[in-house]
Amino acid sequence: MADAISGHGDGETRRDFIVLAGAAMGVVAAGAAAWPLIDSMNPAADTLAAGSPIDIDLGKIAPGQQIVVMWRGKPIFVVHRTDAILASLQKPALLEKLRDPESAVNQQPPYAKNANRSANPQFAVLVGICTHLGCIPKYLPEPSADSPAPDWQGGYFCPCHGSKYDLAGRVFKGVPAPYNLPVPPYTFPTPTTLRVGENPAGATFDLASVEQL
């Protein structure tokens, strides 16, 4: 198992990271229940070191919940998006606030260059590293006391320098981060299995090709 995320402090354990990054609709109790799930879904250290693809059982992710897994030493956010979330991503009021709403910058594979930035609209799969200085954004899926803006409709907030992203990982205008969150290569070998680190048949996307990671 991976011990800690590189570059975020020697004293930060892997469980510390899960506590900080795991969330489910902003409800503390639900997030706490997800910690064992997140832990069980991470592969062995030798698999991580080799950069091998990892499989995730999507049936264990509740609607509205985010889990975090590690792949090649990077946190990968996986969100089970609800119909309400998907509808919110297309609202003109949101789109006009985004820097790259059409995902024109190469921050995702071709099969995720769409309105949802996903090969399957129901699931967001994002590299959880802010494109400003590499911090880990917080998952804030609905308005709450922690919302970074009065009209917050859900997304990601980087408390280090104030960058904001929507629930497709698209960056807002007027924040330090220049680009959308990267999308890693992934595929769905079965309807309930997500495989991070492998492209669908016929695709050759490599995460190293994105504009910024």
C-alpha positions in Angstrom: 0.0 0.0 0.0 1.2 3.5 -0.7 2.2 5.4 2.4 1.8 9.1 1.6 1.5 11.3 -1.4 4.8 12.5 -2.6 5.4 16.2 -2.0 2.8 16.7 0.7 4.9 16.2 3.9 6.7 13.2 5.4 4.3 13.2 8.4 1.2 12.8 6.3 0.1 9.2 6.3 -2.0 7.6 3.7 -4.9 7.4 6.1 -4.5 11.2 6.7 -4.9 11.7 2.9 -8.0 9.6 2.8 -9.5 11.5 5.6 -8.8 14.8 3.8 -9.8 13.6 0.3 -12.7 11.1 0.8 -16.2 12.7 0.7 -19.8 11.8 -0.1 -22.1 14.7 -0.7 -20.4 16.7 2.1 -21.9 14.5 4.8 -19.3 13.6 7.4 -20.9 10.3 8.4 -21.2 9.1 4.8 -17.6 10.2 4.2 -16.4 8.2 7.3 -18.2 5.1 6.0 -16.3 5.5 2.7 -12.8 5.3 4.2 -12.6 1.5 4.5 -13.9 1.3 0.9 -11.3 3.7 -0.4 -8.6 1.8 1.5 -9.7 -1.6 0.1 -9.8 -0.3 -3.4 -6.1 0.7 -3.5 -3.7 -1.8 -5.0 -0.5 -3.2 -3.6 2.6 -1.0 -3.6 4.3 -3.1 -6.3 1.4 -2.6 -8.6 1.5 1.2 -8.0 5.2 1.3 -8.6 4.8 -0.5 -11.9 2.2 1.9 -13.1 -0.1 -1.1 -13.9 -3.8 -0.4 -14.5 -6.1 -0.7 -11.5 -9.7 -1.9 -11.4 -12.4 -0.2 -9.3 -15.8 -1.8 -8.5 -18.2 1.0 -9.4 -21.1 -0.8 -7.7 -19.6 0.2 -4.3 -19.8 3.9 -5.1 -23.0 5.6 -4.0 -24.7 8.3 -6.2 -23.1 11.6 -5.3 -20.1 10.0 -3.7 -16.4 10.5 -4.5 -13.7 8.0 -3.8 -10.0 8.5 -4.2 -7.6 5.8 -5.4 -3.8 6.0 -6.2 -2.4 5.3 -9.7 1.2 6.0 -10.5 1.5 8.0 -7.3 -1.3 10.3 -8.3 -4.7 10.7 -6.5 -7.5 9.8 -8.9 -10.9 11.2 -8.1 -13.9 9.0 -9.1 -17.3 10.5 -8.7 -20.7 8.8 -9.2 -22.6 11.7 -10.6 -26.3 12.0 -10.2 -28.7 13.2 -12.9 -29.0 16.5 -11.0 -25.2 16.9 -11.2 -25.1 16.1 -14.9 -27.9 18.6 -15.6 -26.1 21.3 -13.6 -23.0 20.9 -15.8 -24.8 22.3 -18.8 -26.4 25.4 -17.2 -25.4 28.5 -19.1 -24.9 30.4 -15.8 -22.1 27.9 -15.0 -20.6 27.7 -18.5 -20.0 31.4 -18.7 -17.9 31.2 -15.5 -15.6 28.6 -16.9 -12.2 29.3 -18.6 -12.4 26.2 -20.9 -16.0 24.9 -20.9 -15.5 23.0 -24.2 -12.3 21.3 -23.0 -10.4 22.8 -26.0 -7.0 22.5 -24.1 -5.5 19.1 -24.3 -6.2 18.0 -20.7 -8.1 14.8 -21.4 -8.2 11.9 -23.9 -10.4 12.3 -27.0 -13.0 10.0 -25.6 -13.5 12.4 -22.7 -13.6 15.6 -24.7 -17.3 16.2 -24.4 -19.8 18.1 -22.2 -19.2 15.8 -19.3 -15.5 15.2 -19.8 -16.1 11.5 -19.4 -16.4 8.3 -21.4 -19.5 7.5 -19.3 -21.4 10.6 -18.1 -22.4 8.9 -14.9 -18.8 8.8 -13.7 -16.2 11.5 -13.5 -12.6 10.3 -13.5 -10.0 13.0 -12.8 -6.4 13.4 -11.7 -6.9 15.2 -8.3 -4.0 17.6 -8.7 -4.6 21.3 -9.1 -3.1 22.7 -12.3 -1.7 25.7 -10.4 0.9 24.4 -8.0 0.0 20.7 -7.6 -2.2 20.9 -4.4 -5.1 18.5 -3.9 -8.5 20.2 -4.3 -11.4 19.6 -1.9 -14.5 17.9 -3.1 -17.5 20.2 -2.3 -20.4 18.8 -4.2 -23.1 21.1 -2.9 -23.6 24.4 -1.2 -22.4 24.4 2.4 -20.7 26.4 5.1 -17.4 25.6 3.3 -18.6 26.9 -0.1 -16.0 29.1 -1.8 -18.6 31.3 -3.4 -22.2 32.5 -2.4 -23.6 30.9 -5.6 -21.6 27.7 -5.3 -23.4 24.8 -7.1 -20.8 22.1 -6.4 -17.3 21.3 -7.6 -13.7 21.4 -6.3 -12.0 24.1 -4.4 -8.2 24.3 -3.8 -7.8 26.0 -0.4 -4.1 26.7 -1.0 -4.6 29.5 -3.5 -8.3 29.6 -4.3 -8.6 27.8 -7.6 -12.1 26.4 -8.3 -13.3 23.6 -10.7 -16.8 22.3 -11.5 -17.9 18.7 -11.1 -16.4 17.9 -14.5 -13.1 19.2 -13.4 -13.4 22.4 -15.5 -11.5 25.4 -14.1 -13.3 28.7 -13.4 -12.2 32.0 -14.8 -10.2 34.4 -12.5 -8.4 31.8 -10.4 -4.7 30.9 -10.4 -5.1 27.5 -12.0 -4.7 27.8 -15.8 -6.2 24.5 -17.0 -8.9 22.0 -16.3 -8.1 19.0 -14.1 -6.4 16.3 -16.2 -8.3 13.1 -17.1 -6.3 9.9 -17.0 -6.6 7.0 -19.5 -9.4 4.6 -18.5 -11.9 2.2 -19.8 -14.8 0.1 -18.6 -14.0 -3.6 -19.1 -17.5 -4.4 -17.7 -20.5 -2.2 -16.9 -19.6 -2.1 -13.2 -15.8 -2.0 -13.5 -13.6 1.0 -14.1 -10.0 0.4 -15.1 -7.7 3.3 -14.6 -4.5 3.3 -16.7 -5.8 1.6 -19.8 -7.5 3.1 -22.9 -10.5 1.7 -24.7 -9.8 -0.4 -27.7 -8.3 1.7 -30.5 -7.3 4.7 -28.3 -3.7 5.5 -27.6 -4.0 8.4 -25.1 -1.0 8.9 -22.7 -1.4 11.2 -19.7 2.1 12.6 -20.4 0.6 14.3 -23.5 -1.6 16.7 -21.5 -0.8 20.4 -21.5 -0.2 20.5 -17.7 -0.3 17.9 -14.9 
